[in-house]
């Protein structure tokens, strides 16, 4: 191939990726909207869309003629048959699902466990469930990859889980284990970092360039950062461990763990204990807390909110975000008294940093980690639709 041909091919690949990403992230878009957004001419956009249709990555639908004056433009939608498998191993359950390129959740399961999952067991369960789905809900699907959202330190270079203390995983080759068990390309990331990406692209942080995201789960508290519109991973991919910070606790009566870190004090396990539950998913826990009239539950929520507010104020003072997004049980704490949490954060933040600050809860709710993990699995396909061709139901390209 000549240099000029290579340049032309390179431009076409970039434009295919651009159109696919726009359709994936923006939902159904007309060809006219794609022409306006990309700045490309109509014939080029038509050719790119036709190429993506041939690749089985998008579909064209007839427009709603009643909604436009003149000749309506066809709608371009991501093909829902292209999916990513997403999984989130936790201390009490393995949540997994299939997320479509159109952002639909095709299938979702929560497998409760009474023991700590090992990396090998996680890989085995994934392989078994994917095989079952291929005989059922995913019989006609093409799988782009697998993404795992792990509550721990994940080395971005090779998908090694360096330390997931609550799962007791140390230097676990999770990416290799899952890829070998399933035969599907696999990506592994920190759960909160992936949640931050999901909320930034599709949820409460959409259109926001600077945000802090904190995720509260069974394993504790993690965080993710978006700065200047880009995720911040740090040198090794370990940035955002807000749960390991030690916020000032103003009243000794609020302290529950000597020399404890944030996730020792602001704790899902403590909330479950307050309402007398051994385990629950997020909606069930949120409902139990909201309906409780027990003064001890009210007091525990207030205690955790005060400590969380201090931690959030520290983040606001250091990072100056436009918004703070709270997910998991942290969203529940916020929702039960949003005005008071906001006031407590502002009282401890520098006035200039708090100007215009918003505290939001995760729009994607329970799906945020699955969507974030799926986005990581889709990354190769979105970067170059010609290379990362999804695998069919039988596992063949």
KEKE-3310 file (N, C-alpha, C; in steps of 0.2 Angstrom, whole numbers, plus 5000, padded with zeros to 4 digits):
npx = (5004:5003:5010:5001:4989:4989:4987:4974:4966:4969:4962:4949:4947:4948:4936:4926:4927:4924:4910:4904:4906:4899:4886:4885:4886:4877:4865:4851:4854:4851:4856:4858:4860:4872:4880:4880:4887:4899:4905:4908:4904:4888:4888:4900:4897:4886:4892:4901:4892:4885:4896:4898:4886:4888:4898:4890:4888:4880:4863:4851:4836:4820:4815:4804:4792:4783:4788:4796:4800:4800:4811:4814:4828:4837:4837:4851:4857:4865:4869:4860:4863:4876:4886:4893:4901:4899:4905:4904:4913:4910:4910:4899:4892:4891:4889:4883:4881:4875:4878:4872:4878:4870:4867:4858:4853:4854:4854:4854:4861:4862:4872:4871:4883:4890:4903:4920:4923:4935:4948:4949:4937:4928:4931:4927:4913:4909:4912:4903:4891:4890:4891:4878:4870:4872:4865:4853:4847:4857:4858:4859:4868:4883:4899:4908:4918:4924:4922:4928:4923:4932:4933:4946:4964:4969:4981:4984:4991:4992:4981:4982:4976:4981:4979:4965:4958:4946:4941:4951:4961:4977:4989:4983:4980:4968:4963:4969:4965:4951:4950:4956:4947:4935:4938:4937:4941:4947:4945:4951:4946:4947:4932:4926:4933:4928:4915:4914:4918:4907:4896:4901:4900:4887:4878:4875:4886:4886:4892:4900:4916:4925:4925:4921:4919:4912:4911:4901:4901:4899:4912:4918:4923:4927:4934:4933:4940:4937:4945:4947:4939:4944:4948:4957:4970:4982:4999:5001:4988:4980:4974:4962:4958:4948:4942:4952:4957:4959:4948:4945:4937:4926:4919:4922:4913:4907:4916:4920:4930:4946:4960:4955:4950:4941:4932:4930:4922:4912:4901:4894:4891:4889:4877:4868:4868:4862:4849:4846:4849:4857:4862:4859:4853:4856:4843:4835:4841:4841:4827:4824:4831:4825:4812:4813:4809:4817:4826:4840:4844:4842:4851:4863:4864:4865:4877:4886:4884:4889:4903:4906:4903:4914:4925:4921:4922:4935:4940:4934:4941:4954:4953:4944:4931:4917:4906:4901:4898:4889:4888:4880:4878:4882:4875:4862:4863:4865:4853:4843:4844:4847:4849:4855:4867:4873:4874:4883:4894:4898:4900:4913:4921:4932:4926:4927:4929:4917:4908:4895:4896:4889:4881:4878:4868:4871:4865:4864:4862:4860:4866:4877:4891:4891:4889:4900:4910:4907:4909:4923:4926:4921:4930:4941:4934:4927:4937:4943:4934:4936:4945:4943:4933:4917:4914:4904:4890:4895:4907:4916:4925)
npy = (4994:5011:5027:5037:5030:5023:5034:5039:5027:5027:5039:5036:5025:5032:5041:5032:5027:5038:5041:5029:5030:5042:5038:5027:5033:5044:5039:5035:5043:5055:5054:5067:5074:5068:5072:5086:5086:5080:5087:5083:5079:5075:5064:5057:5054:5046:5035:5031:5027:5016:5008:5004:4998:4987:4980:4976:4984:4995:5000:5006:5015:5019:5036:5045:5052:5061:5070:5079:5093:5093:5082:5068:5062:5046:5037:5032:5019:5011:4993:4982:4969:4968:4966:4968:4959:4961:4962:4962:4958:4955:4956:4950:4945:4941:4951:4951:4954:4958:4970:4980:4987:4998:5002:4996:4985:4969:4956:4952:4947:4943:4935:4928:4925:4915:4916:4921:4925:4918:4922:4913:4906:4916:4918:4905:4905:4915:4910:4899:4905:4914:4904:4898:4909:4911:4901:4905:4920:4927:4921:4926:4935:4945:4946:4958:4959:4956:4965:4968:4975:4978:4979:4986:4988:4990:4986:4995:4992:4978:4972:4965:4962:4970:4972:4968:4970:4967:4956:4948:4946:4946:4952:4945:4937:4942:4946:4937:4925:4925:4928:4916:4906:4909:4912:4925:4941:4951:4964:4973:4983:4996:4997:5009:5018:5014:5016:5030:5034:5029:5037:5049:5049:5044:5047:5056:5065:5069:5079:5086:5092:5092:5082:5073:5057:5046:5030:5019:5003:4985:4982:4993:5010:5018:5028:5039:5050:5063:5074:5089:5083:5070:5054:5051:5041:5040:5035:5021:5017:5018:5028:5038:5032:5036:5030:5026:5037:5048:5057:5071:5069:5077:5076:5065:5056:5052:5043:5027:5017:5016:5025:5023:5022:5032:5022:5014:5020:5026:5016:5002:4990:4994:5001:4991:4983:4992:4992:4979:4969:4956:4955:4964:4970:4986:4994:4988:4990:5004:5006:5001:5009:5021:5019:5017:5020:5020:5027:5025:5021:5033:5040:5034:5036:5050:5052:5045:5053:5066:5063:5059:5071:5079:5072:5074:5088:5089:5084:5093:5105:5101:5097:5105:5102:5103:5096:5083:5066:5054:5036:5020:5015:5027:5036:5033:5038:5052:5055:5054:5065:5077:5091:5094:5087:5094:5107:5104:5100:5112:5120:5116:5118:5128:5144:5149:5137:5131:5138:5136:5123:5106:5093:5077:5062:5046:5043:5032:5022:5006:5000:5006:5002:4990:4996:5004:4995:4988:4998:4999:4986:4988:4997:4995:4991:5003:5011:5007:5001:4992:4983:4977:4966:4960:4944:4930:4920:4907:4910:4913:4924)
npz = (5000:4996:5002:5002:5000:5012:5020:5016:5020:5033:5037:5034:5043:5055:5053:5053:5066:5072:5069:5073:5087:5090:5087:5096:5109:5108:5105:5094:5079:5066:5049:5044:5056:5060:5049:5052:5064:5063:5053:5040:5023:5015:5007:5011:5024:5022:5015:5025:5035:5028:5027:5041:5043:5035:5042:5052:5063:5065:5062:5050:5051:5046:5046:5057:5048:5052:5060:5054:5043:5025:5016:5026:5036:5036:5051:5061:5071:5084:5083:5092:5093:5095:5108:5125:5138:5155:5171:5189:5203:5220:5238:5242:5231:5214:5201:5185:5167:5150:5140:5127:5112:5109:5121:5129:5142:5140:5146:5164:5179:5196:5206:5222:5235:5248:5252:5250:5233:5223:5211:5201:5202:5199:5185:5181:5183:5175:5162:5162:5163:5152:5142:5144:5141:5128:5123:5124:5128:5122:5109:5096:5097:5095:5103:5109:5119:5136:5151:5167:5182:5196:5214:5219:5218:5202:5190:5176:5165:5162:5167:5180:5195:5208:5222:5230:5244:5251:5244:5245:5235:5228:5217:5206:5191:5183:5171:5162:5167:5165:5151:5146:5151:5144:5131:5126:5122:5136:5148:5162:5176:5189:5199:5203:5195:5183:5184:5186:5173:5166:5171:5167:5153:5150:5161:5176:5174:5162:5149:5157:5161:5172:5186:5201:5207:5218:5224:5233:5239:5243:5246:5251:5249:5234:5221:5207:5194:5183:5174:5165:5155:5153:5159:5175:5179:5185:5188:5189:5187:5198:5204:5214:5226:5237:5248:5256:5262:5277:5284:5294:5310:5318:5330:5344:5347:5336:5330:5325:5322:5328:5322:5309:5291:5279:5273:5283:5292:5285:5280:5271:5277:5290:5289:5285:5296:5305:5301:5303:5294:5285:5272:5256:5240:5232:5230:5239:5252:5252:5252:5265:5273:5271:5275:5288:5305:5316:5329:5330:5318:5311:5318:5314:5300:5300:5307:5297:5286:5291:5292:5279:5272:5276:5270:5256:5256:5257:5245:5236:5239:5235:5222:5215:5208:5196:5198:5210:5210:5217:5220:5223:5240:5245:5237:5242:5255:5252:5245:5255:5263:5255:5255:5267:5267:5256:5262:5273:5266:5260:5270:5275:5264:5254:5250:5236:5229:5231:5224:5213:5214:5212:5220:5215:5212:5206:5190:5183:5192:5198:5187:5184:5186:5178:5165:5164:5164:5153:5143:5144:5138:5125:5120:5111:5099:5097:5095:5083:5071:5061:5065:5077:5077:5082:5090:5085:5090:5091:5094:5084:5074)
capx = (5000:5007:5009:4994:4983:4988:4984:4967:4964:4969:4957:4943:4946:4946:4930:4922:4927:4920:4903:4902:4906:4893:4880:4885:4886:4872:4858:4849:4855:4849:4862:4859:4864:4879:4884:4882:4891:4906:4908:4909:4899:4883:4890:4905:4893:4882:4897:4903:4886:4885:4902:4896:4880:4891:4901:4885:4889:4874:4857:4847:4829:4816:4813:4797:4791:4778:4792:4801:4797:4804:4813:4817:4835:4837:4840:4857:4857:4870:4866:4859:4865:4883:4886:4899:4899:4901:4904:4907:4913:4910:4911:4893:4888:4894:4884:4885:4876:4877:4876:4872:4881:4865:4867:4853:4855:4851:4852:4857:4860:4865:4873:4873:4888:4891:4910:4923:4925:4942:4948:4947:4930:4925:4932:4923:4906:4908:4912:4897:4885:4891:4889:4871:4867:4873:4860:4847:4846:4862:4859:4860:4872:4890:4902:4914:4923:4922:4924:4927:4924:4934:4934:4953:4969:4971:4987:4981:4995:4991:4975:4983:4973:4987:4976:4957:4958:4940:4940:4958:4964:4983:4992:4978:4980:4961:4962:4971:4960:4944:4951:4957:4941:4930:4940:4935:4946:4945:4948:4949:4947:4944:4925:4924:4935:4924:4908:4915:4917:4900:4892:4903:4898:4880:4874:4874:4891:4887:4894:4904:4923:4928:4920:4924:4914:4913:4906:4900:4899:4900:4919:4920:4922:4932:4933:4936:4941:4937:4949:4948:4936:4948:4949:4963:4971:4988:5005:5000:4981:4977:4971:4955:4956:4946:4940:4958:4959:4958:4945:4945:4931:4926:4917:4924:4907:4906:4922:4919:4936:4952:4964:4951:4950:4934:4927:4929:4917:4906:4901:4887:4890:4886:4870:4865:4868:4857:4842:4845:4849:4864:4864:4854:4855:4855:4837:4832:4844:4839:4820:4824:4833:4820:4806:4814:4808:4821:4831:4847:4845:4843:4858:4869:4864:4868:4884:4890:4883:4894:4910:4906:4903:4921:4929:4919:4924:4943:4940:4932:4946:4960:4952:4939:4927:4911:4901:4903:4893:4889:4885:4879:4875:4883:4869:4857:4865:4864:4846:4839:4844:4852:4850:4859:4873:4876:4876:4889:4900:4899:4903:4920:4924:4933:4920:4927:4928:4910:4903:4893:4897:4883:4882:4872:4868:4872:4859:4864:4860:4863:4869:4883:4897:4891:4889:4907:4914:4905:4912:4930:4926:4919:4935:4944:4929:4925:4943:4944:4929:4938:4950:4940:4926:4914:4913:4897:4887:4899:4914:4920:4925)
capy = (5000:5017:5031:5041:5025:5022:5040:5039:5022:5030:5044:5032:5022:5037:5043:5026:5027:5044:5040:5024:5033:5046:5034:5023:5038:5049:5036:5036:5050:5055:5055:5074:5076:5066:5077:5092:5085:5078:5092:5079:5080:5070:5058:5054:5051:5040:5030:5028:5023:5010:5003:5002:4993:4980:4977:4974:4988:5000:4999:5012:5014:5024:5041:5047:5058:5066:5075:5084:5096:5091:5074:5066:5058:5040:5036:5028:5017:5005:4987:4980:4962:4968:4966:4967:4955:4965:4959:4966:4953:4959:4951:4946:4943:4942:4954:4951:4956:4959:4977:4981:4993:5003:5004:4992:4979:4963:4951:4954:4942:4944:4928:4929:4920:4915:4915:4926:4923:4918:4924:4907:4904:4921:4916:4899:4907:4919:4906:4895:4910:4916:4898:4897:4915:4910:4896:4908:4927:4930:4916:4929:4941:4945:4948:4962:4958:4956:4970:4967:4981:4975:4984:4985:4991:4986:4988:4996:4989:4971:4969:4962:4965:4970:4971:4969:4968:4964:4950:4945:4945:4949:4950:4940:4938:4941:4947:4931:4919:4926:4927:4909:4902:4911:4913:4931:4947:4954:4971:4973:4990:4997:4998:5016:5022:5013:5020:5037:5034:5028:5042:5055:5048:5043:5048:5062:5069:5070:5086:5090:5091:5091:5079:5068:5052:5041:5024:5015:4996:4980:4981:4999:5016:5020:5035:5041:5057:5066:5081:5091:5078:5064:5050:5052:5035:5040:5032:5014:5016:5017:5035:5038:5028:5040:5026:5025:5044:5049:5063:5073:5067:5082:5073:5058:5051:5049:5038:5019:5013:5019:5025:5020:5026:5034:5017:5010:5024:5027:5009:4999:4985:4997:5003:4985:4981:4997:4990:4972:4965:4953:4957:4966:4974:4993:4996:4985:4993:5011:5006:4999:5015:5027:5018:5015:5025:5018:5033:5022:5021:5040:5043:5031:5039:5057:5051:5044:5059:5071:5061:5059:5078:5081:5069:5077:5094:5089:5083:5099:5109:5099:5096:5110:5099:5106:5092:5077:5061:5048:5030:5015:5017:5034:5039:5033:5043:5058:5056:5054:5072:5080:5098:5094:5085:5100:5112:5102:5100:5119:5123:5114:5119:5135:5147:5149:5131:5128:5141:5132:5115:5102:5086:5073:5055:5042:5042:5025:5018:4999:4998:5010:4998:4986:5000:5006:4989:4987:5003:4997:4981:4991:5002:4993:4992:5010:5015:5005:4996:4987:4978:4973:4963:4956:4937:4927:4916:4901:4912:4914:4930)
capz = (5000:4995:5008:5001:5001:5019:5023:5015:5024:5040:5038:5034:5049:5060:5052:5055:5073:5075:5068:5078:5094:5091:5087:5102:5115:5108:5104:5087:5076:5059:5045:5044:5062:5059:5045:5055:5070:5061:5048:5034:5018:5016:5003:5015:5030:5019:5014:5032:5038:5024:5029:5047:5042:5032:5047:5057:5069:5065:5058:5048:5052:5043:5050:5058:5044:5055:5064:5050:5036:5020:5016:5032:5035:5040:5058:5062:5078:5086:5082:5098:5093:5097:5116:5129:5144:5160:5178:5195:5208:5226:5243:5244:5225:5207:5196:5178:5162:5143:5138:5120:5109:5109:5129:5132:5146:5137:5152:5170:5184:5202:5210:5228:5237:5255:5253:5245:5227:5220:5204:5197:5202:5195:5178:5179:5183:5169:5157:5162:5162:5145:5138:5145:5138:5121:5121:5126:5127:5117:5104:5090:5099:5094:5109:5108:5124:5143:5155:5174:5187:5202:5219:5221:5213:5195:5186:5169:5159:5161:5170:5186:5201:5213:5229:5231:5250:5254:5241:5247:5229:5228:5211:5203:5184:5182:5164:5158:5169:5162:5144:5145:5152:5140:5124:5124:5125:5142:5151:5169:5178:5195:5199:5204:5189:5177:5186:5184:5165:5164:5173:5163:5146:5149:5166:5179:5173:5154:5147:5162:5160:5179:5191:5206:5208:5223:5223:5239:5238:5249:5248:5253:5245:5229:5217:5200:5193:5176:5174:5158:5151:5153:5166:5178:5182:5189:5185:5188:5186:5205:5207:5216:5232:5242:5254:5260:5266:5284:5285:5301:5313:5323:5337:5345:5348:5329:5328:5326:5321:5329:5316:5303:5285:5277:5272:5290:5296:5281:5278:5269:5282:5296:5287:5285:5303:5308:5299:5305:5288:5283:5265:5252:5235:5234:5231:5245:5257:5252:5254:5272:5277:5270:5279:5296:5310:5322:5330:5330:5311:5309:5320:5310:5294:5301:5308:5291:5282:5293:5290:5271:5270:5277:5264:5250:5256:5256:5238:5233:5240:5232:5215:5212:5202:5194:5201:5214:5209:5222:5218:5228:5246:5246:5234:5247:5261:5249:5244:5261:5265:5250:5257:5273:5265:5253:5267:5277:5262:5258:5277:5275:5258:5252:5247:5229:5226:5232:5220:5207:5215:5213:5222:5211:5213:5200:5186:5180:5198:5199:5181:5182:5185:5172:5159:5164:5162:5145:5139:5143:5133:5119:5118:5105:5094:5096:5092:5076:5070:5056:5068:5083:5075:5088:5089:5084:5096:5092:5096:5079:5071)
cpx = (5004:5005:5002:4988:4983:4985:4976:4963:4963:4963:4950:4942:4944:4939:4925:4921:4923:4912:4900:4901:4900:4887:4879:4883:4879:4865:4857:4850:4854:4856:4863:4862:4871:4883:4885:4887:4898:4909:4909:4903:4894:4885:4895:4901:4889:4886:4899:4898:4885:4890:4900:4891:4883:4894:4897:4886:4883:4869:4854:4840:4826:4814:4806:4796:4786:4782:4796:4797:4802:4806:4817:4824:4834:4840:4846:4857:4862:4866:4866:4862:4873:4883:4893:4897:4902:4900:4907:4907:4914:4910:4905:4889:4893:4888:4887:4879:4879:4874:4877:4876:4876:4863:4861:4856:4851:4849:4856:4856:4864:4866:4875:4878:4888:4898:4913:4925:4932:4942:4947:4940:4926:4925:4927:4916:4905:4907:4906:4891:4885:4888:4881:4867:4867:4868:4853:4846:4851:4863:4861:4865:4879:4894:4908:4920:4920:4925:4923:4928:4926:4935:4941:4958:4971:4976:4984:4985:4994:4985:4976:4980:4978:4984:4969:4956:4952:4939:4946:4961:4971:4987:4989:4978:4973:4960:4964:4967:4954:4945:4952:4951:4935:4932:4938:4940:4943:4949:4946:4951:4945:4937:4923:4927:4930:4917:4909:4915:4910:4895:4894:4900:4890:4875:4874:4880:4892:4888:4898:4911:4927:4924:4924:4918:4917:4908:4906:4897:4900:4908:4922:4919:4928:4930:4936:4936:4941:4940:4950:4944:4939:4948:4956:4965:4977:4993:5004:4992:4977:4974:4964:4953:4954:4944:4946:4960:4956:4955:4945:4938:4931:4924:4919:4919:4905:4911:4920:4925:4943:4957:4961:4952:4942:4930:4926:4923:4911:4905:4894:4886:4887:4879:4866:4863:4862:4850:4841:4845:4857:4866:4858:4857:4854:4848:4833:4835:4841:4831:4820:4826:4828:4814:4807:4812:4812:4826:4838:4848:4846:4849:4864:4869:4867:4875:4888:4890:4888:4901:4911:4907:4911:4925:4927:4922:4932:4944:4939:4938:4952:4959:4947:4935:4920:4905:4904:4897:4894:4885:4884:4876:4877:4877:4863:4857:4863:4856:4841:4839:4849:4854:4855:4866:4877:4878:4882:4895:4902:4902:4910:4924:4926:4928:4921:4926:4921:4906:4901:4893:4890:4885:4876:4873:4868:4866:4858:4862:4864:4867:4875:4889:4897:4892:4897:4911:4913:4909:4920:4931:4925:4925:4939:4940:4928:4931:4945:4939:4931:4943:4946:4933:4924:4914:4906:4896:4892:4906:4918:4919:4920)
cpy = (5006:5022:5035:5036:5024:5028:5040:5033:5024:5035:5041:5029:5027:5040:5038:5026:5032:5043:5035:5026:5037:5043:5030:5028:5042:5046:5037:5043:5049:5056:5063:5077:5074:5070:5083:5092:5084:5083:5089:5080:5074:5064:5054:5051:5045:5034:5027:5024:5016:5005:5000:4997:4986:4977:4975:4978:4993:4997:5006:5010:5020:5029:5042:5053:5063:5072:5080:5087:5094:5083:5072:5062:5052:5040:5031:5026:5011:4999:4984:4972:4962:4970:4966:4964:4960:4961:4963:4961:4957:4953:4947:4944:4944:4945:4954:4952:4957:4966:4978:4987:4999:5005:5000:4986:4973:4958:4954:4949:4945:4937:4929:4924:4921:4914:4920:4922:4923:4920:4919:4905:4909:4920:4910:4901:4911:4915:4902:4899:4912:4910:4897:4903:4914:4904:4899:4916:4930:4925:4920:4935:4940:4949:4952:4961:4957:4962:4968:4973:4978:4980:4983:4989:4987:4989:4989:4993:4982:4968:4965:4966:4965:4969:4973:4966:4964:4957:4945:4942:4949:4947:4945:4942:4938:4941:4940:4925:4919:4925:4919:4905:4903:4911:4920:4937:4950:4960:4971:4980:4990:4999:5005:5020:5021:5016:5027:5038:5034:5034:5049:5054:5048:5045:5056:5067:5070:5077:5090:5087:5089:5088:5074:5063:5047:5036:5020:5008:4992:4980:4988:5005:5017:5026:5035:5048:5058:5073:5083:5087:5072:5061:5051:5045:5035:5036:5025:5012:5015:5023:5034:5034:5032:5037:5025:5032:5044:5056:5065:5072:5072:5080:5066:5053:5048:5044:5031:5015:5018:5019:5022:5025:5028:5028:5013:5014:5025:5020:5006:4994:4988:4999:4997:4983:4986:4995:4983:4967:4962:4955:4960:4970:4982:4996:4994:4988:5000:5011:5005:5005:5020:5025:5017:5021:5024:5024:5031:5022:5028:5042:5040:5035:5046:5056:5050:5050:5064:5069:5061:5066:5081:5078:5072:5084:5094:5088:5089:5104:5108:5099:5101:5107:5104:5102:5086:5072:5056:5042:5025:5017:5024:5038:5039:5038:5050:5060:5056:5061:5076:5087:5098:5092:5091:5105:5110:5102:5107:5122:5122:5115:5127:5138:5147:5143:5128:5132:5137:5125:5112:5095:5082:5066:5052:5041:5035:5020:5011:4997:5001:5007:4993:4990:5002:5001:4987:4992:5002:4991:4983:4995:5001:4993:4999:5014:5013:4999:4991:4982:4974:4971:4959:4948:4935:4923:4910:4903:4913:4921:4931)
cpz = (5000:5001:5008:5002:5009:5023:5022:5019:5031:5042:5038:5040:5055:5060:5054:5062:5076:5074:5072:5085:5095:5091:5094:5108:5114:5106:5097:5085:5069:5055:5044:5050:5062:5055:5048:5061:5068:5056:5041:5029:5018:5013:5007:5021:5028:5018:5020:5035:5035:5026:5036:5047:5039:5037:5053:5064:5070:5061:5056:5048:5048:5048:5051:5054:5047:5059:5061:5044:5031:5020:5022:5031:5039:5047:5058:5070:5078:5086:5089:5099:5095:5104:5119:5135:5150:5167:5183:5201:5215:5232:5245:5237:5219:5203:5189:5173:5155:5142:5130:5118:5109:5117:5132:5136:5143:5142:5158:5175:5190:5206:5217:5231:5244:5257:5248:5239:5226:5213:5199:5197:5198:5188:5176:5179:5177:5163:5156:5160:5154:5140:5138:5141:5130:5118:5122:5123:5122:5111:5097:5091:5096:5099:5107:5113:5131:5146:5162:5178:5194:5207:5222:5216:5207:5191:5178:5164:5157:5164:5176:5192:5207:5220:5229:5238:5253:5251:5243:5240:5229:5222:5207:5196:5181:5174:5160:5160:5165:5154:5142:5146:5147:5132:5121:5126:5131:5144:5158:5172:5185:5195:5199:5198:5183:5178:5184:5176:5163:5165:5169:5156:5146:5155:5169:5177:5165:5153:5152:5162:5167:5184:5195:5207:5213:5223:5230:5238:5244:5251:5250:5248:5240:5225:5211:5198:5185:5177:5166:5153:5150:5159:5168:5181:5186:5185:5184:5187:5193:5208:5209:5222:5238:5248:5259:5264:5273:5285:5293:5304:5319:5330:5338:5346:5341:5327:5330:5325:5322:5324:5309:5297:5284:5276:5278:5293:5292:5277:5277:5275:5288:5295:5287:5292:5307:5307:5300:5299:5287:5277:5261:5246:5236:5235:5237:5251:5257:5254:5262:5276:5277:5274:5286:5300:5317:5323:5329:5322:5308:5312:5316:5303:5295:5303:5302:5287:5284:5291:5282:5269:5271:5272:5258:5250:5254:5248:5234:5233:5236:5224:5211:5206:5201:5198:5205:5213:5214:5220:5224:5234:5248:5243:5239:5253:5258:5248:5250:5265:5261:5252:5262:5271:5261:5257:5271:5273:5261:5265:5278:5269:5257:5248:5239:5226:5226:5227:5214:5208:5215:5215:5219:5213:5206:5196:5184:5186:5198:5193:5180:5181:5179:5165:5159:5162:5155:5141:5139:5138:5126:5116:5112:5099:5092:5093:5085:5074:5065:5059:5073:5081:5080:5085:5089:5090:5097:5094:5091:5076:5065)
residu = (UNK:UNK:UNK:UNK:UNK:UNK:UNK:UNK:UNK:UNK:UNK:UNK:UNK:UNK:UNK:UNK:UNK:UNK:UNK:UNK:UNK:UNK:UNK:UNK:UNK:UNK:UNK:UNK:UNK:UNK:UNK:UNK:UNK:UNK:UNK:UNK:UNK:UNK:UNK:UNK:UNK:UNK:UNK:UNK:UNK:UNK:UNK:UNK:UNK:UNK:UNK:UNK:UNK:UNK:UNK:UNK:UNK:UNK:UNK:UNK:UNK:UNK:UNK:UNK:UNK:UNK:UNK:UNK:UNK:UNK:UNK:UNK:UNK:UNK:UNK:UNK:UNK:UNK:UNK:UNK:UNK:UNK:UNK:UNK:UNK:UNK:UNK:UNK:UNK:UNK:UNK:UNK:UNK:UNK:UNK:UNK:UNK:UNK:UNK:UNK:UNK:UNK:UNK:UNK:UNK:UNK:UNK:UNK:UNK:UNK:UNK:UNK:UNK:UNK:UNK:UNK:UNK:UNK:UNK:UNK:UNK:UNK:UNK:UNK:UNK:UNK:UNK:UNK:UNK:UNK:UNK:UNK:UNK:UNK:UNK:UNK:UNK:UNK:UNK:UNK:UNK:UNK:UNK:UNK:UNK:UNK:UNK:UNK:UNK:UNK:UNK:UNK:UNK:UNK:UNK:UNK:UNK:UNK:UNK:UNK:UNK:UNK:UNK:UNK:UNK:UNK:UNK:UNK:UNK:UNK:UNK:UNK:UNK:UNK:UNK:UNK:UNK:UNK:UNK:UNK:UNK:UNK:UNK:UNK:UNK:UNK:UNK:UNK:UNK:UNK:UNK:UNK:UNK:UNK:UNK:UNK:UNK:UNK:UNK:UNK:UNK:UNK:UNK:UNK:UNK:UNK:UNK:UNK:UNK:UNK:UNK:UNK:UNK:UNK:UNK:UNK:UNK:UNK:UNK:UNK:UNK:UNK:UNK:UNK:UNK:UNK:UNK:UNK:UNK:UNK:UNK:UNK:UNK:UNK:UNK:UNK:UNK:UNK:UNK:UNK:UNK:UNK:UNK:UNK:UNK:UNK:UNK:UNK:UNK:UNK:UNK:UNK:UNK:UNK:UNK:UNK:UNK:UNK:UNK:UNK:UNK:UNK:UNK:UNK:UNK:UNK:UNK:UNK:UNK:UNK:UNK:UNK:UNK:UNK:UNK:UNK:UNK:UNK:UNK:UNK:UNK:UNK:UNK:UNK:UNK:UNK:UNK:UNK:UNK:UNK:UNK:UNK:UNK:UNK:UNK:UNK:UNK:UNK:UNK:UNK:UNK:UNK:UNK:UNK:UNK:UNK:UNK:UNK:UNK:UNK:UNK:UNK:UNK:UNK:UNK:UNK:UNK:UNK:UNK:UNK:UNK:UNK:UNK:UNK:UNK:UNK:UNK:UNK:UNK:UNK:UNK:UNK:UNK:UNK:UNK:UNK:UNK:UNK:UNK:UNK:UNK:UNK:UNK:UNK:UNK:UNK:UNK:UNK:UNK:UNK:UNK:UNK:UNK:UNK:UNK:UNK:UNK:UNK:UNK:UNK:UNK:UNK:UNK:UNK:UNK:UNK:UNK:UNK:UNK:UNK:UNK:UNK:UNK:UNK:UNK:UNK:UNK:UNK:UNK:UNK:UNK:UNK:UNK:UNK:UNK:UNK:UNK:UNK:UNK:UNK:UNK:UNK:UNK:UNK:UNK:UNK:UNK)
# end
